[in-house]
């Protein structure tokens, strides 16, 4: 048997098939692409697939065969290959290494297209035609595209000059010969298995005199700093500094000299530098002979383990590499482990901090502990010069979670999210305080209320005896009533049997179904209302397991149980970090209720508009910028990434909720879909809110671009600190959008503390880009997200407005309005 297998290897047919396969791989993958070429992401259009066991698959469209490793660009996927990245990968190795990708935050699916257009623009579009990414090189005389010997994807002109290159758009990797210029950054992946953008980034500052590593936050937390000779960059801005990976070192260079800032062990094989998902900067190299990749240097930053921001998770204390939860200087236990078995997952507050009761916030001092190892003057609150001012500023700002003060530098740092802490050096003189929630009067009353509902044992016994006596005396009347009720209910149940059976079997994938009695108990008979809108009222609730929730009681719903449950299943299957999670529902008789995760800081409108005392709530500009980005990402997911395209149709600050860290999440998504399928309202009335309605509501087909318009209005309101329509102002100032059009961006008052005028004006330009009259000229949300994340991205200059022709909403008597539009694209398959 063994000899037969050996002989089969010399079968001519086997050799012919092998040679044919090798020829397909080596001969048919072109090294260069030309203009007017389209590659379709499927096995028929791109048949050259490199399979790495069952874990990774790579479809190559261009291949450079001249070097080792051999670089290729194409579509890479994992596992069952539901999504793909357009990427650069070294092929014919044991394990793939993702060296660069164009769309790490927006994967595409099967049949997506890559096109080098006649005008020279490289476009990546999803299967439905949505533009995902482009090089923005149209009209620049591009003639070809190829992969260089260094692994650089380039677009060239007729003179072979490089017009665009992937080296100028780094992700998390630096290759030999690649330069990271001042102002550019490396950004880690989200995790070892998730190629999306992560939290850590490394960059050279714009002035070009230091290299720093950060954990992205509010403000970003700097955990590494390496200064070098500032004379290297010279006084001329054209002599911009850059970092370059060279053989044996990472150097910073400029016209006037160079300096080695990180030393790397020399190797004879190919190596590259990568900022990993845990914040470590590592060097990887190709292991000789086996085609595998190994870590050559574990920690190029050379900092101690406890200096990495999330080494022990949020609120965790790192001591000698071990993790634990700390106590306050008063000896009280304010934090407990997230998971006893895994101390590095961090700690949680014993009593969660809430902005609903800020008068009971206080600061707990942490002795011999520090938060950051590097003094970051860019993140300090410059107007604060002493410890008491620093503490008071944190207590007055609800988004502040801690106060750190260093008297040596008069440095006050007020983060809105707390990462790991570590033991102080013996000579350290800094002060650290964490904000905690005290026991409020309302909490004590609620606790007493719960206790009072538990009756004494002897009282229960008396109650049972009383009920028994009354039952005996009334037995004849009760028996007659029961007989009548039983006959009526048997008849009613017959007509609902199918629907009840549907719920008895359960709905696969649906959120938890609660009884009306469960939710009445959870909300204390719907006692505390925290919101009200076009779809119904929202109440505070606590489930029997102690979980805090928000219960929305829908008004005017007449759907059958089976239809309603199907809609809820669709909404419940939509999960994104910037969408409020649906955890349950109730459908019982005429009751229709939805149960959402609790968002402690409530809705956005409470934080951006003037309160009753005409004072602005304390949200700094970094928090506001983060909120805008989070809402944009939530809408991008609804419009472009989830299985069913969903138009929200009521984007406004009241439908944007904030968690304890002021992360923003969109609520009520999908409710327009539920309402639209109500037989009493199909295409007859669709609700909106004054000030946020797109002009096409009365004139054309409604698409997701109506949400883009509303989002633009929300940006304006956040930046300017006022409503789009404010009738308390003089008539000429009532309509904010008209002011922006008439006076110009420079003359609009901007209520952001310590605002950078250029940044605020850019935000307003993005807002107006989204709020154009012509819905076809409004950008997709993926482009908006890119503009928010990349301040160098150019925005459209010729925008289209006609405010005088818009809906005269300011004459309406209330905020919620209904219109009769043409057919509406509420949702649809991707």
C-alpha positions in Angstrom: 0.0 0.0 0.0 2.8 2.3 0.9 4.6 1.7 -2.4 1.4 2.4 -4.3 1.1 5.8 -2.6 4.8 6.5 -3.4 4.3 5.6 -7.0 1.3 7.8 -7.4 3.5 10.8 -6.8 5.2 10.1 -10.1 2.0 9.9 -12.0 2.3 12.1 -15.1 -1.2 13.4 -14.6 -0.2 14.4 -11.0 2.8 16.4 -12.3 0.7 18.0 -15.0 -1.9 19.1 -12.5 0.8 20.4 -10.1 2.6 22.4 -12.8 -0.7 23.8 -14.0 -1.6 24.9 -10.5 1.8 26.6 -10.0 1.5 28.3 -13.4 -1.9 29.6 -12.4 -0.5 31.1 -9.2 2.8 32.4 -10.5 2.1 33.2 -14.1 -1.5 34.5 -14.1 -1.4 37.0 -11.1 -0.3 40.2 -12.8 2.2 42.5 -11.1 0.5 45.7 -12.4 -3.1 47.0 -12.8 -4.1 49.5 -15.4 -6.8 52.2 -15.6 -10.4 51.1 -16.4 -9.8 47.8 -14.6 -12.5 46.3 -12.3 -11.8 43.4 -9.9 -14.9 41.7 -8.5 -14.4 39.9 -5.1 -15.5 36.4 -6.1 -13.8 33.2 -7.0 -14.6 33.6 -10.7 -13.2 37.1 -11.1 -10.3 36.6 -8.7 -9.5 32.9 -8.9 -6.0 33.1 -7.3 -6.7 32.2 -3.7 -4.2 31.4 -1.0 -5.7 29.2 1.7 -4.1 29.1 5.1 -5.8 26.1 6.7 -9.4 27.0 7.4 -8.6 30.2 9.3 -7.7 32.6 6.5 -8.2 33.0 2.8 -6.6 35.6 0.5 -7.7 36.4 -3.1 -4.7 38.0 -4.8 -5.2 40.6 -7.6 -1.6 41.9 -7.9 1.6 40.0 -7.0 5.2 41.1 -6.8 7.4 38.0 -7.4 10.8 39.7 -7.3 11.5 39.7 -3.5 11.2 37.5 -0.4 8.6 37.7 1.0 6.4 38.0 -2.1 3.9 40.8 -1.6 0.4 40.8 -3.0 -2.7 42.9 -2.7 -6.2 41.6 -2.7 -9.1 40.5 -0.5 -8.5 38.7 2.8 -11.1 37.1 4.9 -11.3 34.8 8.0 -13.3 31.7 8.8 -16.5 31.4 6.7 -15.5 34.6 4.8 -18.6 36.7 5.4 -16.5 39.9 5.2 -13.3 41.0 3.5 -10.6 43.6 3.7 -8.7 45.0 0.7 -5.2 44.5 2.0 -1.5 43.8 1.5 -0.2 40.4 2.5 3.1 38.5 2.1 2.0 35.3 0.3 3.3 31.8 0.3 4.1 31.9 4.0 2.9 29.5 6.6 0.7 32.1 8.3 -0.7 35.3 6.8 0.4 38.7 8.1 -1.9 41.6 7.5 0.5 44.4 6.7 -2.0 47.1 5.5 -5.7 47.4 4.8 -7.8 50.1 3.2 -11.1 49.4 5.0 -10.3 48.0 8.4 -13.4 49.7 9.9 -15.7 48.9 7.1 -15.3 45.4 5.7 -17.0 44.5 2.4 -18.8 41.3 1.4 -18.7 38.9 -1.5 -19.0 40.6 -4.9 -17.6 43.9 -3.7 -15.6 45.7 -6.4 -12.2 47.4 -6.7 -12.0 49.7 -9.7 -9.1 51.9 -11.0 -11.2 54.3 -12.9 -10.5 56.1 -16.2 -9.9 59.3 -14.2 -7.3 57.6 -12.0 -9.3 57.1 -8.8 -9.1 53.8 -7.0 -12.5 52.9 -5.6 -13.6 50.2 -3.3 -17.4 49.6 -3.3 -19.5 47.1 -1.5 -21.7 44.6 -3.3 -24.7 47.0 -3.2 -22.6 49.8 -4.8 -21.9 51.7 -1.5 -18.6 53.6 -1.7 -16.4 52.3 1.1 -13.0 53.8 0.4 -11.1 55.7 -2.4 -7.7 57.2 -3.0 -9.2 60.6 -4.1 -6.8 60.7 -7.0 -9.2 61.5 -9.8 -7.8 63.8 -12.5 -4.2 63.3 -11.4 -3.1 61.5 -14.6 -2.8 58.0 -13.0 -1.9 55.3 -15.5 -1.2 52.2 -13.4 -1.1 50.5 -10.0 1.4 48.0 -8.6 3.1 46.6 -5.5 6.7 47.6 -4.9 9.5 45.4 -3.7 9.0 47.0 -0.2 5.3 46.0 0.0 4.1 49.5 -0.9 0.9 49.8 -3.0 1.4 52.7 -5.4 -0.5 54.6 -8.1 1.8 56.0 -10.8 1.5 58.5 -13.6 2.8 58.2 -17.2 6.3 59.4 -16.0 6.4 56.5 -13.4 6.1 59.1 -10.6 4.3 58.0 -7.5 1.0 60.0 -7.0 -0.4 57.9 -4.1 1.0 55.2 -1.9 -0.2 53.0 1.0 3.0 53.9 3.0 1.5 57.4 3.5 -1.7 55.9 5.0 -0.3 53.6 7.8 -2.5 51.3 9.8 -0.8 49.3 12.7 2.4 48.2 10.8 5.6 49.9 9.6 7.7 48.1 7.0 11.4 48.6 6.2 11.7 51.8 4.2 8.3 53.2 5.3 8.3 56.7 6.9 5.9 57.9 9.6 5.8 61.6 9.2 5.0 64.1 12.0 1.3 64.2 12.6 0.7 60.6 11.2 0.1 57.7 13.5 0.1 53.9 13.8 -3.2 52.6 15.3 -3.5 49.2 16.8 -6.1 46.6 15.9 -9.1 46.1 18.2 -7.9 42.7 19.4 -5.8 39.7 18.3 -8.8 38.4 16.2 -10.5 41.7 15.3 -8.7 43.7 12.5 -10.8 46.9 13.2 -9.2 50.1 14.5 -8.3 49.7 18.2 -7.6 52.1 21.1 -3.8 52.5 21.1 -1.9 54.7 18.8 1.7 55.8 18.3 2.7 59.1 16.6 5.3 61.8 16.3 3.8 65.2 17.4 3.2 67.8 14.7 6.1 70.0 15.9 8.3 67.0 15.3 10.3 66.8 18.6 9.0 63.6 20.4 7.5 60.2 19.8 4.5 59.2 22.0 2.1 56.3 22.6 -1.5 56.9 23.7 -4.6 55.0 24.8 -7.5 56.9 23.1 -9.8 58.4 25.6 -11.3 61.7 26.8 -8.7 63.1 26.9 -6.2 60.5 25.3 -3.9 59.0 27.9 -0.2 59.2 27.1 1.8 56.2 28.5 5.1 56.6 26.6 7.2 59.6 25.7 10.6 59.7 23.9 12.0 63.2 23.3 14.9 63.7 20.9 17.0 66.6 19.6 14.6 69.3 18.5 17.3 70.8 16.3 16.9 67.8 13.9 13.8 69.2 12.4 15.2 72.7 11.7 13.3 75.9 11.8 11.9 75.5 8.3 8.5 73.7 8.2 9.5 72.1 5.0 12.2 70.2 6.9 9.5 67.9 8.5 10.8 65.1 10.7 9.8 61.5 10.2 10.4 58.1 11.7 11.8 55.3 9.6 12.2 51.6 10.3 15.8 50.7 9.2 17.9 47.6 9.6 18.7 47.4 13.3 17.0 50.6 14.5 14.0 52.9 14.4 15.4 56.3 13.5 14.1 59.8 13.5 15.5 61.8 10.5 15.4 65.3 9.0 17.5 67.3 6.6 19.8 68.4 9.3 20.6 65.0 10.9 19.2 61.8 12.4 19.0 60.1 15.8 18.3 56.5 16.8 15.4 56.4 19.2 14.8 52.7 19.4 17.3 49.9 18.9 16.2 46.7 17.1 18.1 43.4 17.1 19.6 42.9 13.6 18.3 40.1 11.5 19.1 38.7 8.0 15.4 38.0 7.3 12.5 40.3 6.6 11.1 42.1 9.7 8.4 44.6 10.4 7.2 46.7 13.4 3.6 46.5 14.7 1.6 48.3 17.4 -0.5 45.5 18.9 -3.9 45.6 20.5 -2.4 45.6 24.0 -0.4 48.7 23.4 2.9 46.9 23.0 5.2 47.9 20.2 6.8 44.7 18.8 9.1 43.6 16.1 8.2 40.5 14.0 10.5 38.6 11.7 10.3 35.8 9.2 11.6 32.6 10.7 14.1 31.0 8.3 13.2 27.9 6.3 9.7 27.4 7.8 7.9 30.5 6.5 6.5 31.3 10.0 6.6 34.6 11.8 7.9 35.1 15.3 8.3 38.0 17.8 11.8 39.3 17.6 11.4 42.0 20.3 8.6 41.9 22.8 8.6 45.5 24.1 10.4 48.2 22.0 9.0 51.0 24.3 11.0 49.6 27.3 8.5 50.6 29.9 7.5 48.6 33.0 4.4 46.3 32.7 2.3 48.4 35.1 2.7 51.5 32.9 0.4 50.0 30.2 -3.0 51.7 30.6 -5.2 48.6 30.6 -2.8 46.0 32.1 -5.3 45.5 35.0 -8.5 46.8 33.3 -10.6 49.8 34.4 -10.0 50.8 38.0 -7.6 47.9 38.5 -4.4 48.3 40.6 -1.1 46.9 39.1 1.5 45.9 41.7 4.6 44.1 40.4 2.6 42.8 37.4 -0.2 41.5 39.6 -3.7 43.0 39.6 -6.2 43.8 42.4 -8.8 46.2 43.5 -7.8 49.1 45.7 -9.4 50.7 48.8 -9.9 54.4 49.5 -7.7 56.1 52.1 -10.7 56.0 54.4 -10.6 52.2 54.4 -14.0 51.8 52.6 -14.5 49.3 49.8 -15.7 51.3 46.7 -14.5 48.8 44.0 -14.8 45.1 43.5 -13.4 42.7 40.9 -15.2 42.4 37.6 -14.3 38.7 37.6 -12.7 37.0 40.6 -11.0 34.4 38.4 -9.5 37.0 36.1 -8.1 39.9 38.1 -6.7 41.6 35.0 -10.2 42.3 33.7 -10.5 45.2 36.1 -12.8 46.4 38.9 -16.3 47.9 39.0 -17.9 50.4 41.3 -19.8 48.9 44.2 -22.2 51.8 43.9 -22.4 52.9 40.2 -21.8 56.6 39.7 -24.8 58.4 38.2 -25.3 62.0 37.0 -28.9 61.8 38.0 -27.8 62.5 41.6 -24.6 64.6 41.4 -25.0 66.3 44.7 -23.9 63.1 46.4 -20.7 62.7 44.5 -17.5 62.9 46.5 -13.8 62.3 45.9 -11.9 59.5 47.6 -8.1 59.9 47.9 -5.9 57.1 46.8 -2.6 57.0 48.7 0.7 56.0 47.1 -1.1 55.4 43.7 -0.7 57.1 40.4 -2.6 57.0 37.1 -0.1 58.1 34.4 3.6 57.5 34.2 4.2 60.4 31.8 3.2 64.1 32.4 1.1 65.1 29.4 0.8 68.9 29.4 -1.5 68.7 26.3 -4.1 67.0 28.5 -3.9 69.2 31.6 -6.6 71.8 32.5 -4.4 74.8 32.1 -6.5 77.3 34.1 -6.2 75.2 37.3 -3.2 75.9 39.5 -3.8 74.2 42.8 -5.1 71.0 44.3 -8.4 72.4 45.6 -9.3 73.9 42.3 -8.6 70.6 40.6 -10.9 68.7 43.0 -13.7 71.2 42.7 -13.5 71.2 38.9 -14.0 67.4 38.9 -17.0 67.6 41.2 -18.6 70.3 39.1 -18.1 68.3 35.9 -20.3 65.2 35.8 -18.2 63.6 33.0 -15.1 63.8 35.2 -14.4 60.4 36.9 -11.1 61.3 38.7 -8.8 64.1 39.6 -5.0 63.8 39.5 -2.8 66.7 40.6 1.0 67.1 40.5 2.1 70.2 42.5 5.6 70.1 41.0 4.1 71.1 37.6 0.7 72.5 38.9 -0.7 69.8 36.7 -4.4 68.9 36.9 -5.7 66.0 34.9 -9.5 65.2 34.8 -10.2 62.0 32.8 -13.8 60.9 32.0 -12.7 57.2 32.0 -10.4 55.6 34.5 -8.0 52.9 33.3 -5.4 51.0 35.4 -3.6 52.5 38.3 -0.2 51.6 39.7 1.9 52.1 42.9 3.7 55.4 43.1 7.4 55.8 43.2 8.7 56.4 46.7 9.6 60.1 45.9 6.3 60.8 44.0 4.4 63.8 45.3 1.2 63.7 43.1 -2.3 63.4 44.4 -5.0 61.0 43.1 -8.7 61.1 43.7 -11.5 59.0 42.3 -15.1 60.1 42.2 -17.6 57.8 44.0 -21.4 57.9 44.5 -22.5 58.6 48.0 -25.7 57.2 49.5 -28.4 59.7 48.6 -31.7 60.4 50.4 -33.6 59.0 47.5 -31.6 55.8 47.6 -32.4 55.4 51.3 -36.1 56.0 50.7 -36.1 53.4 47.9 -34.5 50.9 50.2 -37.0 51.6 52.9 -39.8 51.2 50.4 -38.5 47.8 49.4 -38.3 46.7 53.0 -41.8 47.9 53.7 -43.2 45.6 51.1 -42.1 42.5 53.1 -44.9 41.7 55.6 -44.2 40.1 59.0 -45.0 36.4 59.2 -47.8 36.7 61.8 -49.5 39.4 59.7 -49.5 37.1 56.7 -51.2 34.4 58.8 -53.9 36.7 59.8 -54.4 37.8 56.2 -54.9 34.2 55.1 -57.5 33.5 57.8 -59.4 36.7 56.8 -59.4 35.8 53.2 -60.7 32.3 54.0 -63.6 33.5 56.0 -64.6 36.0 53.4 -64.3 33.3 50.7 -66.7 31.0 52.6 -69.3 33.7 53.0 -69.1 34.7 49.3 -68.8 31.2 47.7 -72.1 31.2 46.0 -71.6 34.6 44.3 -68.1 33.7 43.3 -69.0 30.4 41.8 -71.7 32.0 39.6 -69.3 34.7 38.4 -66.5 32.2 37.7 -68.8 30.1 35.5 -69.7 33.1 33.3 -66.1 34.3 33.1 -64.8 30.8 32.2 -67.2 30.5 29.2 -66.2 33.9 27.9 -62.5 33.3 28.2 -62.7 29.9 26.5 -64.4 31.6 23.5 -61.8 34.3 23.4 -58.9 31.9 23.7 -60.0 30.0 20.7 -59.4 32.9 18.4 -55.9 33.6 19.9 -54.7 30.0 20.1 -52.3 30.2 17.2 -50.6 33.3 18.4 -50.3 32.0 22.0 -48.8 28.8 20.7 -46.3 30.9 18.8 -45.0 32.4 22.1 -45.2 29.1 24.0 -42.7 27.7 21.6 -40.5 30.8 22.0 -39.1 33.0 19.3 -35.5 31.9 18.3 -33.1 34.8 18.6 -35.6 37.1 20.2 -34.9 39.2 23.3 -36.4 38.0 26.6 -40.2 38.1 26.8 -41.6 39.6 30.0 -45.2 39.6 31.2 -46.9 42.9 31.8 -47.0 42.0 35.5 -43.2 41.7 35.5 -42.7 45.1 34.0 -45.3 46.8 36.2 -43.4 45.4 39.2 -40.0 46.5 37.7 -41.2 50.0 37.2 -43.2 50.3 40.4 -46.4 50.5 38.4 -44.8 52.9 35.9 -44.1 55.5 38.6 -41.0 57.3 37.4 -41.2 58.7 33.8 -37.9 59.8 32.3 -38.9 60.5 28.8 -41.7 60.8 26.3 -41.8 61.0 22.5 -43.7 60.1 19.4 -43.7 56.4 20.1 -44.6 56.4 23.8 -43.3 57.0 27.3 -40.2 55.7 29.0 -39.9 54.6 32.7 -37.1 53.7 35.0 -37.2 50.0 36.0 -35.3 47.4 37.9 -35.7 43.7 37.0 -36.0 41.0 39.6 -32.3 40.2 39.2 -31.3 43.7 40.1 -30.6 44.9 36.5 -31.4 48.5 35.8 -33.5 49.0 32.6 -35.5 51.6 30.8 -39.0 50.4 29.8 -40.7 52.0 26.8 -44.5 51.7 26.7 -45.6 52.0 23.1 -48.7 54.0 22.3 -51.1 53.3 19.4 -49.7 49.8 18.5 -52.4 47.5 17.0 -50.2 44.7 15.6 -50.9 41.0 16.2 -48.6 39.2 18.7 -46.9 37.1 16.1 -46.1 40.1 13.8 -44.9 42.3 16.7 -42.6 39.5 18.0 -41.1 39.1 14.5 -40.3 42.8 14.3 -38.8 42.7 17.8 -36.7 39.8 16.8 -35.3 41.9 14.0 -34.5 44.8 16.2 -33.1 42.6 19.0 -30.7 41.0 16.5 -29.0 44.4 15.8 -26.0 44.9 18.0 -23.5 47.7 17.9 -21.6 49.6 20.6 -23.3 52.8 19.6 -26.9 51.5 19.6 -29.0 51.1 22.7 -29.4 47.4 23.3 -32.9 45.9 23.4 -33.0 43.3 26.2 -36.6 42.4 26.3 -40.3 43.0 25.3 -43.8 42.5 26.4 -46.8 41.6 24.2 -49.9 40.9 26.2 -53.4 41.8 25.2 -53.2 45.4 24.1 -49.9 46.0 25.8 -46.8 46.5 23.8 -43.6 47.3 25.7 -39.9 47.3 24.9 -37.1 46.9 27.6 -33.8 48.6 26.9 -30.4 48.7 28.7 -30.1 51.5 31.2 -28.2 54.6 30.2 -27.3 56.4 33.5 -26.6 59.8 32.0 -29.9 60.1 30.2 -30.5 61.8 26.8 -28.1 64.2 25.1 -30.5 67.2 25.2 -30.0 67.5 28.9 -26.3 68.1 28.4 -26.1 70.5 25.4 -28.9 73.0 25.9 -29.3 75.7 28.6 -31.0 74.6 31.8 -33.6 76.5 33.7 -30.9 78.7 35.3 -29.5 79.5 31.9 -26.3 77.6 32.7 -24.6 75.2 30.3 -24.2 71.6 31.5 -20.5 70.8 32.1 -19.4 68.8 29.1 -16.0 69.6 27.7 -15.3 69.8 23.9 -13.6 66.4 23.9 -16.7 64.7 25.2 -18.9 66.5 22.7 -16.6 65.5 19.8 -16.7 61.9 21.1 -20.5 62.0 21.2 -20.7 63.3 17.6 -18.4 60.5 16.4 -20.3 57.8 18.3 -23.7 58.8 16.8 -22.1 58.9 13.3 -20.8 55.3 13.8 -24.2 54.1 15.0 -25.9 55.6 11.9 -23.2 54.1 9.7 -24.0 50.7 11.1 -27.8 51.1 10.6 -27.4 52.4 7.0 -24.5 50.4 5.6 -23.4 47.5 7.8 -26.3 45.6 9.4 -28.1 42.9 7.4 -31.2 45.1 6.9 -30.7 48.7 6.0 -32.6 50.7 8.6 -33.5 54.4 8.4 -34.1 55.8 11.9 -36.2 58.8 10.7 -36.2 60.6 14.1 -32.6 61.5 14.9 -32.5 64.2 17.6 -30.8 64.7 20.9 -33.6 63.2 22.8 -33.0 59.9 21.0 -29.2 59.9 21.7 -28.5 58.4 25.2 -25.3 58.5 27.2 -23.8 55.8 29.4 -21.8 56.4 32.6 -18.7 57.2 30.5 -20.6 59.5 28.2 -20.4 57.1 25.3 -23.3 57.9 23.0 -25.8 55.3 21.8 -28.8 55.8 19.5 -32.2 54.7 20.8 -35.5 54.0 19.1 -33.8 52.6 15.9 -36.2 50.3 14.1 -39.3 51.8 15.7 -40.1 53.5 12.5 -40.2 50.1 10.9 -42.6 48.8 13.6 -44.9 51.8 13.3 -44.8 51.7 9.5 -46.1 48.1 9.4 -49.0 49.0 11.7 -52.0 48.6 9.3 -53.5 51.9 10.5 -50.5 53.8 9.4 -48.9 52.2 6.4 -47.5 55.0 4.2 -50.2 57.4 5.5 -48.4 59.1 8.4 -44.8 59.1 9.3 -43.6 61.0 12.4 -40.8 63.5 12.7 -39.6 66.3 15.0 -39.6 70.0 14.2 -36.2 71.3 13.4 -34.8 67.9 12.3 -37.0 67.1 9.3 -35.3 66.8 6.0 -36.8 68.9 3.1 -37.7 65.9 1.1 -40.3 64.7 3.6 -43.0 66.4 1.6 -41.6 66.2 -1.9 -39.8 62.9 -2.6 -39.0 59.4 -1.7 -37.6 59.1 1.8 -34.3 57.2 2.2 -31.6 57.0 4.9 -30.3 60.4 3.7 -33.1 61.9 5.9 -31.1 60.7 8.9 -27.9 62.3 7.5 -29.8 65.6 7.4 -31.0 65.2 11.0 -27.5 64.3 12.1 -26.2 67.5 10.6 -28.7 69.5 12.6 -27.6 67.6 15.8 -24.0 68.5 15.2 -24.9 72.2 14.9 -26.8 72.0 18.1 -24.0 70.3 20.0 -21.4 72.8 18.7 -23.5 75.9 19.2 -25.2 74.9 22.4 -28.7 75.8 21.3 -31.7 74.3 19.4 -32.1 74.6 15.7 -35.4 76.4 16.3 -35.4 78.5 19.5 -38.4 80.8 19.7 -37.1 82.5 22.9 -34.6 84.3 20.7 -35.2 87.4 18.5 -37.0 86.5 15.3 -33.9 86.9 13.1 -32.0 84.3 15.3 -34.8 81.7 15.7 -33.5 79.3 13.0 -29.9 78.2 13.6 -29.4 76.8 10.1 -30.5 80.0 8.5 -28.0 81.9 10.7 -25.2 79.6 9.5 -26.1 80.2 5.9 -26.6 84.0 6.3 -23.8 85.0 8.6 -21.2 82.4 7.9 -19.4 80.0 10.2 -17.0 82.5 11.6 -19.8 84.8 13.1 -21.8 82.0 14.9 -21.2 81.9 18.7 -19.7 78.6 19.7 -20.4 77.4 23.3 -17.6 74.9 23.8 -15.2 75.5 26.7 -11.7 76.2 25.5 -12.8 75.5 22.0 -10.3 75.5 19.2 -12.0 77.8 16.6 -10.7 75.9 13.6 -11.9 72.5 15.0 -15.3 73.9 15.8 -15.7 75.5 12.4 -14.7 72.2 10.7 -17.5 70.5 12.8 -20.0 73.0 11.5 -18.8 72.5 7.9 -19.4 68.8 8.3 -22.9 69.6 9.7 -23.7 71.7 6.7 -22.3 69.1 4.4 -24.9 66.7 5.9 -27.7 69.2 5.8 -27.8 70.1 2.2 -31.2 70.4 0.5 -30.5 67.9 -2.2 -30.4 64.5 -0.5 -28.3 63.0 -3.3 -25.5 65.4 -2.4 -25.4 64.5 1.3 -22.5 62.1 2.1 -23.0 58.5 3.2 -22.3 58.1 6.9 -19.1 56.2 6.2 -17.7 59.3 4.6 -18.9 61.4 7.6 -17.1 59.1 10.0 -13.9 59.3 8.0 -14.2 63.2 8.0 -14.6 63.2 11.8 -11.7 60.9 12.4 -9.3 62.4 9.8 -9.0 66.2 10.2 -6.9 66.4 7.0 -9.7 65.1 4.8 -11.0 67.8 2.5 -14.7 68.6 2.7 -17.0 69.7 -0.2 -16.9 73.4 -0.7 -19.9 74.0 -3.0 -22.9 73.1 -0.8 -26.5 73.4 -1.8 -29.0 75.2 0.4 -32.4 77.0 0.0 -33.6 77.7 3.5 -36.5 79.8 2.4 -38.0 76.8 0.6 -37.9 74.6 3.6 -40.8 73.5 5.8 -42.0 76.4 7.8 -41.8 74.3 10.9 -41.5 77.3 13.3 -45.2 78.0 12.9 -46.2 74.6 14.2 -47.7 74.4 17.7 -45.7 71.3 18.9 -42.6 69.4 18.3 -44.0 66.2 16.9 -45.5 66.5 13.4 -46.9 64.1 10.9 -46.9 64.3 7.1 -48.0 62.3 4.1 -44.9 61.6 2.1 -44.4 59.5 -0.9 -43.4 55.9 -0.4 -40.6 55.5 2.1 -37.6 53.3 2.1 -37.6 52.4 5.8 -35.6 49.3 5.6 -34.5 46.7 3.2 -32.1 43.9 2.6 -28.5 44.8 1.9 
